[in-house]
Amino acid sequence: MIINKIEPQGYYGGVKKALNDVYKAIDDPNTPKPIYLLGAIIHNEHVINDLISKGVILVEDKKKRRVDLIQQIHSGTIVFSAHGVCPEVYKIAKEKKLHILDTTCKNVLIVHERIKKHLDLGYTCFYIGTKSHPEAEGVLGISNKIILINSISDLEQINVTTPVYVTNQTTLSIYQTNLIYEYIQNNFKNAIIDNKICNATTIRQKAILEQNPVDLSLVIGDKTSSNTNKLVEASKSIGIKTFLIEDKSQINEIELTNVNTISSSSGASTPRDIVDDV
């Protein structure tokens, strides 16, 4: 059997830094304990379970926003995930006198800053993203004037007289997002397009789409990871039979009869050792 490893694999820089910061905090006697994760720091169950085994406390509820979850934390250190949080969460954390460990990805911070800037300048701000994703939650919490766009259909009934600024969640499909941007350019005169899909996400999606033909493709990552799921979509879009697996234990669930060539890739929040095990 021929296995084609599609690079890059394993963590990207922002995830690696966020995790290093938390592991350092665990070992640092000067970091106030306990350490709370306000939502999963990254979308990978293996990593979260390892942090929990070291005494970190995960505060998460898919039905609740971070501005509500933080009410459960009264002392120690609070970790803001790589996805970022809204200004109200920062405010509450400071009022509670919590020690803040902010691991927000620098690309997400740029999105926050530019949206605030254009709101102040009087622009109507469109944000292309997924409502349930923590990154989108953090951005939408900046202002109720931000309009969430999930698909072209969301734009068809919008009429605005002010100038338009558009940006996006960093983990989306580059090609689906480009279709939305193309529609905006054609229908909203002089809209400012600020595509902020993470470079690591873009590189991985392009590598998937440009891979050599194979019988089967394995995308290694957590099922809750947006960037991992977009890799699966990209692989399927070019006609390759594709499976998302979280670790090597799930390989036995896949029928490999008559499979001679396999490609493997991973989401940006998948540990390299899990990839190597697969």
ZADO-1210 file (C-alpha; in nm, 4 decimals, padded with zeros to 6 digits):
<atoms>
<atom x="00.0000" y="00.0000" z="00.0000" code="MET" pos="1"/>
<atom x="00.1236" y="00.3480" z="-00.0896" code="ILE" pos="2"/>
<atom x="00.0631" y="00.6227" z="00.1678" code="ILE" pos="3"/>
<atom x="00.0936" y="00.9838" z="00.0561" code="ASN" pos="4"/>
<atom x="00.1436" y="01.2224" z="00.3477" code="LYS" pos="5"/>
<atom x="00.0025" y="01.5628" z="00.2596" code="ILE" pos="6"/>
<atom x="00.2029" y="01.8330" z="00.4327" code="GLU" pos="7"/>
<atom x="00.1768" y="02.0331" z="00.6473" code="PRO" pos="8"/>
<atom x="00.0590" y="01.8045" z="00.9260" code="GLN" pos="9"/>
<atom x="00.0338" y="01.8523" z="01.3013" code="GLY" pos="10"/>
<atom x="-00.0108" y="02.1816" z="01.4842" code="TYR" pos="11"/>
<atom x="00.0222" y="02.5188" z="01.3174" code="TYR" pos="12"/>
<atom x="00.2122" y="02.7960" z="01.4970" code="GLY" pos="13"/>
<atom x="-00.0781" y="02.9646" z="01.6752" code="GLY" pos="14"/>
<atom x="-00.2064" y="02.6400" z="01.8265" code="VAL" pos="15"/>
<atom x="00.1430" y="02.5359" z="01.9333" code="LYS" pos="16"/>
<atom x="00.1996" y="02.8682" z="02.1120" code="LYS" pos="17"/>
<atom x="-00.1398" y="02.8573" z="02.2859" code="ALA" pos="18"/>
<atom x="-00.0751" y="02.5096" z="02.4226" code="LEU" pos="19"/>
<atom x="00.2802" y="02.5916" z="02.5263" code="ASN" pos="20"/>
<atom x="00.1467" y="02.8888" z="02.7243" code="ASP" pos="21"/>
<atom x="-00.1009" y="02.6689" z="02.9121" code="VAL" pos="22"/>
<atom x="00.1501" y="02.3931" z="02.9878" code="TYR" pos="23"/>
<atom x="00.3940" y="02.6550" z="03.1183" code="LYS" pos="24"/>
<atom x="00.1195" y="02.7980" z="03.3387" code="ALA" pos="25"/>
<atom x="00.0500" y="02.4521" z="03.4820" code="ILE" pos="26"/>
<atom x="00.4131" y="02.4176" z="03.5900" code="ASP" pos="27"/>
<atom x="00.4552" y="02.7796" z="03.7038" code="ASP" pos="28"/>
<atom x="00.4086" y="02.8100" z="04.0824" code="PRO" pos="29"/>
<atom x="00.3375" y="03.1824" z="04.0388" code="ASN" pos="30"/>
<atom x="00.0355" y="03.1221" z="03.8167" code="THR" pos="31"/>
<atom x="-00.2821" y="03.1400" z="04.0304" code="PRO" pos="32"/>
<atom x="-00.4577" y="02.8042" z="04.0511" code="LYS" pos="33"/>
<atom x="-00.6867" y="02.6474" z="03.9555" code="PRO" pos="34"/>
<atom x="-00.6551" y="02.7057" z="03.5832" code="ILE" pos="35"/>
<atom x="-00.9833" y="02.7208" z="03.3932" code="TYR" pos="36"/>
<atom x="-01.0301" y="02.6809" z="03.0190" code="LEU" pos="37"/>
<atom x="-01.3162" y="02.9040" z="02.9084" code="LEU" pos="38"/>
<atom x="-01.4227" y="02.6617" z="02.6385" code="GLY" pos="39"/>
<atom x="-01.1844" y="02.4181" z="02.4710" code="ALA" pos="40"/>
<atom x="-00.8538" y="02.5938" z="02.3989" code="ILE" pos="41"/>
<atom x="-00.8420" y="02.4032" z="02.0693" code="ILE" pos="42"/>
<atom x="-01.0837" y="02.1551" z="01.9180" code="HIS" pos="43"/>
<atom x="-00.9094" y="01.8282" z="01.9985" code="ASN" pos="44"/>
<atom x="-01.0432" y="01.5926" z="02.2625" code="GLU" pos="45"/>
<atom x="-00.7096" y="01.4161" z="02.3174" code="HIS" pos="46"/>
<atom x="-00.5390" y="01.7448" z="02.4034" code="VAL" pos="47"/>
<atom x="-00.8204" y="01.8626" z="02.6311" code="ILE" pos="48"/>
<atom x="-00.8198" y="01.5329" z="02.8207" code="ASN" pos="49"/>
<atom x="-00.4446" y="01.5608" z="02.8733" code="ASP" pos="50"/>
<atom x="-00.4840" y="01.9106" z="03.0183" code="LEU" pos="51"/>
<atom x="-00.7647" y="01.7920" z="03.2459" code="ILE" pos="52"/>
<atom x="-00.5425" y="01.5092" z="03.3704" code="SER" pos="53"/>
<atom x="-00.2951" y="01.7766" z="03.4788" code="LYS" pos="54"/>
<atom x="-00.5541" y="01.9590" z="03.6879" code="GLY" pos="55"/>
<atom x="-00.6910" y="02.2090" z="03.4375" code="VAL" pos="56"/>
<atom x="-01.0690" y="02.2608" z="03.4588" code="ILE" pos="57"/>
<atom x="-01.2733" y="02.2823" z="03.1393" code="LEU" pos="58"/>
<atom x="-01.5776" y="02.5101" z="03.1582" code="VAL" pos="59"/>
<atom x="-01.7878" y="02.4409" z="02.8507" code="GLU" pos="60"/>
<atom x="-02.1497" y="02.4068" z="02.7490" code="ASP" pos="61"/>
<atom x="-02.2396" y="02.4071" z="02.3801" code="LYS" pos="62"/>
<atom x="-02.5701" y="02.5778" z="02.4645" code="LYS" pos="63"/>
<atom x="-02.4091" y="02.8664" z="02.6528" code="LYS" pos="64"/>
<atom x="-02.1978" y="03.1619" z="02.5454" code="ARG" pos="65"/>
<atom x="-01.8642" y="03.2371" z="02.7059" code="ARG" pos="66"/>
<atom x="-02.0101" y="03.5517" z="02.8618" code="VAL" pos="67"/>
<atom x="-02.2424" y="03.3168" z="03.0554" code="ASP" pos="68"/>
<atom x="-01.9866" y="03.0434" z="03.1256" code="LEU" pos="69"/>
<atom x="-01.7462" y="03.2854" z="03.2917" code="ILE" pos="70"/>
<atom x="-02.0008" y="03.3383" z="03.5699" code="GLN" pos="71"/>
<atom x="-01.8995" y="02.9913" z="03.6989" code="GLN" pos="72"/>
<atom x="-01.5393" y="03.1031" z="03.7604" code="ILE" pos="73"/>
<atom x="-01.4551" y="03.3020" z="04.0734" code="HIS" pos="74"/>
<atom x="-01.0801" y="03.2688" z="04.1305" code="SER" pos="75"/>
<atom x="-00.7552" y="03.1473" z="03.9785" code="GLY" pos="76"/>
<atom x="-00.6523" y="03.1722" z="03.6153" code="THR" pos="77"/>
<atom x="-00.8840" y="03.1891" z="03.3154" code="ILE" pos="78"/>
<atom x="-00.7611" y="03.0832" z="02.9721" code="VAL" pos="79"/>
<atom x="-00.9109" y="03.2477" z="02.6656" code="PHE" pos="80"/>
<atom x="-00.8873" y="03.0039" z="02.3770" code="SER" pos="81"/>
<atom x="-00.7203" y="03.0615" z="02.0404" code="ALA" pos="82"/>
<atom x="-01.0679" y="03.1456" z="01.9033" code="HIS" pos="83"/>
<atom x="-01.0870" y="03.4708" z="02.1011" code="GLY" pos="84"/>
<atom x="-01.3625" y="03.6207" z="02.3173" code="VAL" pos="85"/>
<atom x="-01.5788" y="03.9316" z="02.3018" code="CYS" pos="86"/>
<atom x="-01.4967" y="04.2532" z="02.4965" code="PRO" pos="87"/>
<atom x="-01.7663" y="04.1776" z="02.7577" code="GLU" pos="88"/>
<atom x="-01.5835" y="03.8597" z="02.8617" code="VAL" pos="89"/>
<atom x="-01.2621" y="04.0578" z="02.9170" code="TYR" pos="90"/>
<atom x="-01.4546" y="04.3078" z="03.1252" code="LYS" pos="91"/>
<atom x="-01.6121" y="04.0421" z="03.3469" code="ILE" pos="92"/>
<atom x="-01.2794" y="03.8627" z="03.3970" code="ALA" pos="93"/>
<atom x="-01.1178" y="04.1872" z="03.5155" code="LYS" pos="94"/>
<atom x="-01.4102" y="04.2685" z="03.7444" code="GLU" pos="95"/>
<atom x="-01.3725" y="03.9231" z="03.9014" code="LYS" pos="96"/>
<atom x="-00.9974" y="03.9894" z="03.9399" code="LYS" pos="97"/>
<atom x="-00.9132" y="03.6688" z="03.7571" code="LEU" pos="98"/>
<atom x="-00.5634" y="03.6120" z="03.6243" code="HIS" pos="99"/>
<atom x="-00.6050" y="03.6163" z="03.2445" code="ILE" pos="100"/>
<atom x="-00.4059" y="03.3922" z="03.0110" code="LEU" pos="101"/>
<atom x="-00.5057" y="03.5087" z="02.6650" code="ASP" pos="102"/>
<atom x="-00.4055" y="03.2662" z="02.3895" code="THR" pos="103"/>
<atom x="-00.6148" y="03.4300" z="02.1165" code="THR" pos="104"/>
<atom x="-00.4671" y="03.3738" z="01.7703" code="CYS" pos="105"/>
<atom x="-00.3086" y="03.6911" z="01.6313" code="LYS" pos="106"/>
<atom x="-00.5156" y="03.6578" z="01.3128" code="ASN" pos="107"/>
<atom x="-00.8365" y="03.6594" z="01.5176" code="VAL" pos="108"/>
<atom x="-00.7202" y="03.9675" z="01.7070" code="LEU" pos="109"/>
<atom x="-00.6649" y="04.1466" z="01.3747" code="ILE" pos="110"/>
<atom x="-01.0231" y="04.0656" z="01.2728" code="VAL" pos="111"/>
<atom x="-01.1544" y="04.2129" z="01.6009" code="HIS" pos="112"/>
<atom x="-00.9484" y="04.5295" z="01.5609" code="GLU" pos="113"/>
<atom x="-01.0483" y="04.5918" z="01.2007" code="ARG" pos="114"/>
<atom x="-01.4187" y="04.5359" z="01.2650" code="ILE" pos="115"/>
<atom x="-01.4099" y="04.7818" z="01.5558" code="LYS" pos="116"/>
<atom x="-01.2288" y="05.0344" z="01.3372" code="LYS" pos="117"/>
<atom x="-01.4806" y="05.0135" z="01.0534" code="HIS" pos="118"/>
<atom x="-01.7805" y="05.0231" z="01.2875" code="LEU" pos="119"/>
<atom x="-01.6400" y="05.3469" z="01.4302" code="ASP" pos="120"/>
<atom x="-01.6055" y="05.4839" z="01.0772" code="LEU" pos="121"/>
<atom x="-01.9735" y="05.4152" z="01.0065" code="GLY" pos="122"/>
<atom x="-01.9414" y="05.1067" z="00.7893" code="TYR" pos="123"/>
<atom x="-02.1937" y="04.8241" z="00.7802" code="THR" pos="124"/>
<atom x="-01.9874" y="04.5198" z="00.8789" code="CYS" pos="125"/>
<atom x="-02.0545" y="04.1752" z="00.7326" code="PHE" pos="126"/>
<atom x="-01.8889" y="03.8791" z="00.9029" code="TYR" pos="127"/>
<atom x="-01.8756" y="03.5513" z="00.7125" code="ILE" pos="128"/>
<atom x="-01.8796" y="03.2706" z="00.9673" code="GLY" pos="129"/>
<atom x="-02.0627" y="02.9943" z="01.1493" code="THR" pos="130"/>
<atom x="-02.2947" y="03.1119" z="01.4260" code="LYS" pos="131"/>
<atom x="-02.2199" y="02.8257" z="01.6649" code="SER" pos="132"/>
<atom x="-01.8405" y="02.8556" z="01.6332" code="HIS" pos="133"/>
<atom x="-01.6584" y="03.0203" z="01.9280" code="PRO" pos="134"/>
<atom x="-01.4562" y="03.2431" z="01.6958" code="GLU" pos="135"/>
<atom x="-01.7771" y="03.3834" z="01.5463" code="ALA" pos="136"/>
<atom x="-01.9267" y="03.4211" z="01.8937" code="GLU" pos="137"/>
<atom x="-01.6349" y="03.6383" z="01.9995" code="GLY" pos="138"/>
<atom x="-01.6631" y="03.8623" z="01.6938" code="VAL" pos="139"/>
<atom x="-02.0412" y="03.8981" z="01.7032" code="LEU" pos="140"/>
<atom x="-02.0145" y="03.9958" z="02.0692" code="GLY" pos="141"/>
<atom x="-01.8303" y="04.3127" z="01.9679" code="ILE" pos="142"/>
<atom x="-02.1507" y="04.4783" z="01.8467" code="SER" pos="143"/>
<atom x="-02.5080" y="04.3857" z="01.7598" code="ASN" pos="144"/>
<atom x="-02.4599" y="04.5860" z="01.4397" code="LYS" pos="145"/>
<atom x="-02.2387" y="04.3157" z="01.2871" code="ILE" pos="146"/>
<atom x="-02.4307" y="04.1092" z="01.0300" code="ILE" pos="147"/>
<atom x="-02.3463" y="03.7360" z="01.0245" code="LEU" pos="148"/>
<atom x="-02.3255" y="03.5862" z="00.6758" code="ILE" pos="149"/>
<atom x="-02.3271" y="03.2079" z="00.6416" code="ASN" pos="150"/>
<atom x="-02.4183" y="03.1791" z="00.2744" code="SER" pos="151"/>
<atom x="-02.5081" y="03.3849" z="-00.0314" code="ILE" pos="152"/>
<atom x="-02.8785" y="03.3504" z="00.0540" code="SER" pos="153"/>
<atom x="-02.8163" y="03.5590" z="00.3683" code="ASP" pos="154"/>
<atom x="-02.7112" y="03.8489" z="00.1451" code="LEU" pos="155"/>
<atom x="-02.9989" y="03.8433" z="-00.1006" code="GLU" pos="156"/>
<atom x="-03.2419" y="04.0398" z="00.1181" code="GLN" pos="157"/>
<atom x="-02.9923" y="04.2932" z="00.2559" code="ILE" pos="158"/>
<atom x="-03.0139" y="04.6554" z="00.1466" code="ASN" pos="159"/>
<atom x="-02.7661" y="04.9039" z="00.2897" code="VAL" pos="160"/>
<atom x="-02.6923" y="05.2670" z="00.2166" code="THR" pos="161"/>
<atom x="-02.3688" y="05.2905" z="00.4159" code="THR" pos="162"/>
<atom x="-02.0306" y="05.1643" z="00.2903" code="PRO" pos="163"/>
<atom x="-01.9711" y="04.7930" z="00.3546" code="VAL" pos="164"/>
<atom x="-01.6739" y="04.6212" z="00.5179" code="TYR" pos="165"/>
<atom x="-01.6523" y="04.2412" z="00.4992" code="VAL" pos="166"/>
<atom x="-01.4256" y="03.9941" z="00.6777" code="THR" pos="167"/>
<atom x="-01.4516" y="03.6344" z="00.7924" code="ASN" pos="168"/>
<atom x="-01.3888" y="03.3511" z="01.0348" code="GLN" pos="169"/>
<atom x="-01.0306" y="03.2317" z="00.9873" code="THR" pos="170"/>
<atom x="-01.1067" y="02.8591" z="00.9540" code="THR" pos="171"/>
<atom x="-01.3547" y="02.8533" z="00.6643" code="LEU" pos="172"/>
<atom x="-01.3323" y="02.6919" z="00.3207" code="SER" pos="173"/>
<atom x="-01.1294" y="02.9213" z="00.0967" code="ILE" pos="174"/>
<atom x="-01.3402" y="02.8353" z="-00.2067" code="TYR" pos="175"/>
<atom x="-01.6857" y="02.8664" z="-00.0495" code="GLN" pos="176"/>
<atom x="-01.5779" y="03.1953" z="00.1074" code="THR" pos="177"/>
<atom x="-01.4493" y="03.3253" z="-00.2255" code="ASN" pos="178"/>
<atom x="-01.7921" y="03.2599" z="-00.3814" code="LEU" pos="179"/>
<atom x="-01.9538" y="03.4763" z="-00.1135" code="ILE" pos="180"/>
<atom x="-01.6927" y="03.7500" z="-00.1643" code="TYR" pos="181"/>
<atom x="-01.7550" y="03.7408" z="-00.5391" code="GLU" pos="182"/>
<atom x="-02.1285" y="03.7905" z="-00.4816" code="TYR" pos="183"/>
<atom x="-02.0608" y="04.0835" z="-00.2486" code="ILE" pos="184"/>
<atom x="-01.8308" y="04.2505" z="-00.4998" code="GLN" pos="185"/>
<atom x="-02.0987" y="04.2207" z="-00.7675" code="ASN" pos="186"/>
<atom x="-02.3873" y="04.3425" z="-00.5517" code="ASN" pos="187"/>
<atom x="-02.2468" y="04.5849" z="-00.2933" code="PHE" pos="188"/>
<atom x="-02.0696" y="04.8691" z="-00.4681" code="LYS" pos="189"/>
<atom x="-01.7248" y="04.9584" z="-00.3325" code="ASN" pos="190"/>
<atom x="-01.7438" y="04.7019" z="-00.0489" code="ALA" pos="191"/>
<atom x="-01.4108" y="04.6573" z="00.1291" code="ILE" pos="192"/>
<atom x="-01.3172" y="04.2877" z="00.1159" code="ILE" pos="193"/>
<atom x="-01.0787" y="04.1763" z="00.3898" code="ASP" pos="194"/>
<atom x="-01.0294" y="03.8012" z="00.3547" code="ASN" pos="195"/>
<atom x="-00.8732" y="03.6754" z="00.6770" code="LYS" pos="196"/>
<atom x="-00.8727" y="03.2988" z="00.6297" code="ILE" pos="197"/>
<atom x="-00.5671" y="03.1765" z="00.8176" code="CYS" pos="198"/>
<atom x="-00.2653" y="03.1033" z="00.5991" code="ASN" pos="199"/>
<atom x="-00.2271" y="02.7618" z="00.7651" code="ALA" pos="200"/>
<atom x="-00.5877" y="02.6815" z="00.6721" code="THR" pos="201"/>
<atom x="-00.5366" y="02.7981" z="00.3134" code="THR" pos="202"/>
<atom x="-00.2166" y="02.5979" z="00.2638" code="ILE" pos="203"/>
<atom x="-00.3740" y="02.2761" z="00.3934" code="ARG" pos="204"/>
<atom x="-00.6865" y="02.3115" z="00.1805" code="GLN" pos="205"/>
<atom x="-00.4843" y="02.3823" z="-00.1332" code="LYS" pos="206"/>
<atom x="-00.2601" y="02.0822" z="-00.0637" code="ALA" pos="207"/>
<atom x="-00.5683" y="01.8606" z="-00.0365" code="ILE" pos="208"/>
<atom x="-00.7157" y="01.9926" z="-00.3606" code="LEU" pos="209"/>
<atom x="-00.3880" y="01.9557" z="-00.5501" code="GLU" pos="210"/>
<atom x="-00.3064" y="01.6021" z="-00.4303" code="GLN" pos="211"/>
<atom x="-00.2447" y="01.3132" z="-00.6676" code="ASN" pos="212"/>
<atom x="-00.5372" y="01.0733" z="-00.7226" code="PRO" pos="213"/>
<atom x="-00.5744" y="00.8093" z="-00.4500" code="VAL" pos="214"/>
<atom x="-00.8244" y="00.5373" z="-00.3614" code="ASP" pos="215"/>
<atom x="-00.8909" y="00.6796" z="-00.0164" code="LEU" pos="216"/>
<atom x="-00.8131" y="00.9893" z="00.1869" code="SER" pos="217"/>
<atom x="-00.7858" y="01.0098" z="00.5652" code="LEU" pos="218"/>
<atom x="-00.8182" y="01.3470" z="00.7378" code="VAL" pos="219"/>
<atom x="-00.6952" y="01.3195" z="01.0969" code="ILE" pos="220"/>
<atom x="-00.8508" y="01.5515" z="01.3504" code="GLY" pos="221"/>
<atom x="-01.1349" y="01.6216" z="01.5890" code="ASP" pos="222"/>
<atom x="-01.4906" y="01.6087" z="01.4543" code="LYS" pos="223"/>
<atom x="-01.5632" y="01.9453" z="01.6221" code="THR" pos="224"/>
<atom x="-01.2737" y="02.1201" z="01.4467" code="SER" pos="225"/>
<atom x="-01.3888" y="02.3611" z="01.1769" code="SER" pos="226"/>
<atom x="-01.0627" y="02.3604" z="00.9816" code="ASN" pos="227"/>
<atom x="-01.0519" y="01.9783" z="00.9914" code="THR" pos="228"/>
<atom x="-01.4059" y="01.9480" z="00.8567" code="ASN" pos="229"/>
<atom x="-01.3206" y="02.1904" z="00.5758" code="LYS" pos="230"/>
<atom x="-01.0342" y="01.9598" z="00.4732" code="LEU" pos="231"/>
<atom x="-01.2821" y="01.6710" z="00.4513" code="VAL" pos="232"/>
<atom x="-01.5129" y="01.8830" z="00.2346" code="GLU" pos="233"/>
<atom x="-01.2228" y="01.9819" z="00.0091" code="ALA" pos="234"/>
<atom x="-01.1153" y="01.6209" z="-00.0388" code="SER" pos="235"/>
<atom x="-01.4675" y="01.5024" z="-00.1179" code="LYS" pos="236"/>
<atom x="-01.5151" y="01.7920" z="-00.3609" code="SER" pos="237"/>
<atom x="-01.2522" y="01.6408" z="-00.5941" code="ILE" pos="238"/>
<atom x="-01.4189" y="01.2987" z="-00.5894" code="GLY" pos="239"/>
<atom x="-01.1999" y="01.1160" z="-00.3385" code="ILE" pos="240"/>
<atom x="-01.3584" y="00.8808" z="-00.0866" code="LYS" pos="241"/>
<atom x="-01.2698" y="01.0513" z="00.2407" code="THR" pos="242"/>
<atom x="-01.2962" y="00.9728" z="00.6104" code="PHE" pos="243"/>
<atom x="-01.2372" y="01.1911" z="00.9147" code="LEU" pos="244"/>
<atom x="-01.0718" y="00.9923" z="01.1916" code="ILE" pos="245"/>
<atom x="-00.9646" y="01.1130" z="01.5348" code="GLU" pos="246"/>
<atom x="-00.6909" y="00.8558" z="01.5979" code="ASP" pos="247"/>
<atom x="-00.5552" y="00.5161" z="01.4900" code="LYS" pos="248"/>
<atom x="-00.8297" y="00.3243" z="01.6754" code="SER" pos="249"/>
<atom x="-01.0809" y="00.4231" z="01.4071" code="GLN" pos="250"/>
<atom x="-00.8837" y="00.2759" z="01.1158" code="ILE" pos="251"/>
<atom x="-01.0373" y="-00.0661" z="01.1797" code="ASN" pos="252"/>
<atom x="-01.3807" y="00.0814" z="01.1033" code="GLU" pos="253"/>
<atom x="-01.2757" y="00.1552" z="00.7442" code="ILE" pos="254"/>
<atom x="-01.2969" y="-00.1001" z="00.4654" code="GLU" pos="255"/>
<atom x="-00.9514" y="-00.1219" z="00.3045" code="LEU" pos="256"/>
<atom x="-01.0117" y="-00.4094" z="00.0625" code="THR" pos="257"/>
<atom x="-00.8798" y="-00.3158" z="-00.2833" code="ASN" pos="258"/>
<atom x="-00.7382" y="00.0113" z="-00.1475" code="VAL" pos="259"/>
<atom x="-00.3866" y="00.0501" z="-00.2869" code="ASN" pos="260"/>
<atom x="-00.3213" y="00.4202" z="-00.2345" code="THR" pos="261"/>
<atom x="-00.4115" y="00.6390" z="00.0636" code="ILE" pos="262"/>
<atom x="-00.3462" y="01.0041" z="00.1385" code="SER" pos="263"/>
<atom x="-00.3286" y="01.1386" z="00.4933" code="SER" pos="264"/>
<atom x="-00.3646" y="01.4947" z="00.6147" code="SER" pos="265"/>
<atom x="-00.4493" y="01.6606" z="00.9450" code="SER" pos="266"/>
<atom x="-00.6299" y="01.9562" z="01.0922" code="GLY" pos="267"/>
<atom x="-00.4260" y="02.2408" z="01.2404" code="ALA" pos="268"/>
<atom x="-00.5167" y="02.1361" z="01.5961" code="SER" pos="269"/>
<atom x="-00.4119" y="01.7706" z="01.5644" code="THR" pos="270"/>
<atom x="-00.0991" y="01.6625" z="01.7580" code="PRO" pos="271"/>
<atom x="00.1787" y="01.5306" z="01.5372" code="ARG" pos="272"/>
<atom x="00.2157" y="01.2128" z="01.7454" code="ASP" pos="273"/>
<atom x="-00.1471" y="01.1166" z="01.6685" code="ILE" pos="274"/>
<atom x="-00.0818" y="01.1743" z="01.2984" code="VAL" pos="275"/>
<atom x="00.2329" y="00.9594" z="01.3125" code="ASP" pos="276"/>
<atom x="00.0458" y="00.6817" z="01.4983" code="ASP" pos="277"/>
<atom x="-00.2139" y="00.6693" z="01.2205" code="VAL" pos="278"/>
</atoms>
